[in-house]
């Protein structure tokens, strides 16, 4: 049985436009944000990034995102699901306490 993910991109909001964290400035949270942004840049397809941006950074719904991208809502949902899965793997690898 697959366990449900407890990671949520909603927690990170629009804070993904960060510079690398300094020594202990804001601690683990800022390191997580930085890792998440880097993972988005390196692990996601262009379409997945666009879906994540619309859904989590701009707060649009799946149907609004689909209309803006010119694709169906189920396709947006699939892109979001795959993107969350890829990001979850990276975050769990980078931060073992999330396991």
Secondary structure, 3 states (H helix, E strand, C coil): CCCCCCCCHHHCCCCCCCCCCCCCCCHHHHHHHHHHHHHHHHHCCHHHHHHHHHHHHCCCCHHHHHHHHCCCHHHHHHHHHHHHHHHHHHHHHHCHHHC
